[in-house]
Amino acid sequence: MIPGTFLSRRMLLRYLAGSPLLAALTWTDIWPVDLGSQEGPELFPSALSDLEGTIDGLIASADKAINVFDFASVAKKKLPPAHYGYLATGVEDDRTLRANREAFSRINLRPRRLVDVSRIDRTTDLLGVDHSSPIILAPVGSQKGFHPEGEIAVANAARTQRHLQILSTVSTSSVAEVAAARGEPVWYQLYPTSQWDIARALLQRAADAGSPVVVLTVDLPTSSNRETEKRLKKMDSRDCTACHAPGIQGYLERKPMFEGLDISRLNGLLAPAMTWEFVDRLKEATSMKVVLKGIVTREDALLSLKHGVDGLIVSNHGGRAEESGRATMESLPEVVESVQGKIPVLVDGGFRRGSDVFKALAMGASAVCIGRPYLWGLAAFGQPGVEMVLKILRAELRDVMMFSGTPSLGDIRRSHVGMA
Ligand SMILES: Cc1cc2nc3c(=O)[nH]c(=O)nc-3n(C[C@H](O)[C@H](O)[C@H](O)COP(=O)(O)O)c2cc1C
């Protein structure tokens, strides 16, 4: 049971009369579930319920947030259970999901003193392009399931906050629309399917929208066992088929990147037969840079170099692929060591604090991607929510850089962190 869920409903409704939030709170009463995978502080502490600007301990607008977890509570309350389940789920016992977070508590900071930190520079070069922040929006599918403006709200936030965005193959807006809203091309994440014609058409659409980089996701050879999602779906009383027609064709009909493509022969989105030969083929077929997402071992990092890959994202899909139990922060060192600075290594999974970002940079990452935090912001308040999540993370990163005596990202070294 979510503590406090039923406590003050009448008070809440009185308080909310006339508020735009009212319409979004309709799931509150039908969703008394205790989620093992719930992140952040416990929801609705009763002592906070009367605080100005909060509703039952929830923030009422993006500017009231103190940290990114404040958005998680609102997202959880606003989203229908099935959609929240899609966002929150890990696999099986959610062990890998938790491992991603827990790894940060085993890494400490080793701050240096008496360094001029009056000016902080967070710009970073990635594949020959300067980016104003090392915090990147990871590819996430079906964002209109979190907010009616979906990927466009995220692109608008990425534009105003100047962050790089990676668009998912299974987005609910096309890459052309997203690039237009972002004001510059975005990186394009590819699920190639098992049909080369489809992969080629998707690539062409991304290239036409100016995408300089294709991110090939390699960690889902099959669908994973997302139990939290399954459980929450069962609690959702709506008729899902009113929005999603059943089967892969029904699913892809709602994905603009597949519009006009012949998907009749597809039996799934995933490509269980994909091997390194596919990477070679992709390299040959496109002039975009090729980044692999989902590499977690030194062996595959070395093969990536051998196959001419341009960059890597150390990722376990946010704990949504195999239940390895291994945090991406545990995988990062061996991947960084293997590539020896020849290509950039990005990492994602459980980044919720500026200090998490700092720790990854200290351990050799070139940049960090975030998934759920910006989805919480999106689900809670749309574009302003995503903007605030990015502002908070940037401010936290700035602070930890100041405390650590590292005025620029290039100053952050392995010696700035230690193991607990
Ligand atoms: C709801 C959801 C949908 C996702 N969809 C995709 C996707 O379409 N393609 C992809 O490569 N990764 C996808 N991911 C994984 C993210 O790109 C990223 O690896 C992960 O969210 C990082 O972990 P974090 O959520 O703990 O920050 C998805 C993640 C979530 C939470």
The ligand as an SDF file (V2000), in Angstrom:
LIG
                    3D

 31 33  0  0  0  0  0  0  0  0999 V2000
   10.2830    3.3260  -20.4400 C   0  0  0  0  0  0  0  0  0  0  0  0
   11.6010    3.0380  -21.0770 C   0  0  0  0  0  0  0  0  0  0  0  0
   11.6540    2.8160  -22.4470 C   0  0  0  0  0  0  0  0  0  0  0  0
   12.8880    2.5720  -23.0600 C   0  0  0  0  0  0  0  0  0  0  0  0
   12.9380    2.4350  -24.4250 N   0  0  0  0  0  0  0  0  0  0  0  0
   14.1300    2.2460  -25.0270 C   0  0  0  0  0  0  0  0  0  0  0  0
   14.2130    2.1860  -26.4440 C   0  0  0  0  0  0  0  0  0  0  0  0
   13.2320    2.3200  -27.1570 O   0  0  0  0  0  0  0  0  0  0  0  0
   15.4390    1.9570  -26.9900 N   0  0  0  0  0  0  0  0  0  0  0  0
   16.5730    1.8110  -26.2210 C   0  0  0  0  0  0  0  0  0  0  0  0
   17.6650    1.5950  -26.7610 O   0  0  0  0  0  0  0  0  0  0  0  0
   16.5150    1.8890  -24.8800 N   0  0  0  0  0  0  0  0  0  0  0  0
   15.3330    2.1330  -24.2650 C   0  0  0  0  0  0  0  0  0  0  0  0
   15.2800    2.2550  -22.9100 N   0  0  0  0  0  0  0  0  0  0  0  0
   16.5320    2.2170  -22.1220 C   0  0  0  0  0  0  0  0  0  0  0  0
   17.1070    3.6410  -21.9880 C   0  0  0  0  0  0  0  0  0  0  0  0
   17.6170    4.0940  -23.2040 O   0  0  0  0  0  0  0  0  0  0  0  0
   18.2630    3.6760  -20.9790 C   0  0  0  0  0  0  0  0  0  0  0  0
   19.1960    2.6800  -21.3060 O   0  0  0  0  0  0  0  0  0  0  0  0
   17.8030    3.4920  -19.5270 C   0  0  0  0  0  0  0  0  0  0  0  0
   16.5520    4.1020  -19.3070 O   0  0  0  0  0  0  0  0  0  0  0  0
   18.8280    4.0860  -18.5680 C   0  0  0  0  0  0  0  0  0  0  0  0
   18.5000    3.8070  -17.2450 O   0  0  0  0  0  0  0  0  0  0  0  0
   17.6860    4.8020  -16.2770 P   0  0  0  0  0  0  0  0  0  0  0  0
   16.2740    4.7670  -16.7270 O   0  0  0  0  0  0  0  0  0  0  0  0
   17.9070    4.1800  -14.9400 O   0  0  0  0  0  0  0  0  0  0  0  0
   18.3040    6.1760  -16.4050 O   0  0  0  0  0  0  0  0  0  0  0  0
   14.0700    2.5110  -22.2850 C   0  0  0  0  0  0  0  0  0  0  0  0
   14.0040    2.7530  -20.9010 C   0  0  0  0  0  0  0  0  0  0  0  0
   12.7870    3.0220  -20.3050 C   0  0  0  0  0  0  0  0  0  0  0  0
   12.7640    3.3130  -18.8330 C   0  0  0  0  0  0  0  0  0  0  0  0
  1  2  1  0
  2  3  1  0
  2 30  2  0
  3  4  2  0
  4  5  1  0
  4 28  1  0
  5  6  2  0
  6  7  1  0
  6 13  1  0
  7  8  2  0
  7  9  1  0
  9 10  1  0
 10 11  2  0
 10 12  1  0
 12 13  2  0
 13 14  1  0
 14 15  1  0
 14 28  1  0
 15 16  1  0
 16 17  1  0
 16 18  1  0
 18 19  1  0
 18 20  1  0
 20 21  1  0
 20 22  1  0
 22 23  1  0
 23 24  1  0
 24 25  2  0
 24 26  1  0
 24 27  1  0
 28 29  2  0
 29 30  1  0
 30 31  1  0
M  END
$$$$
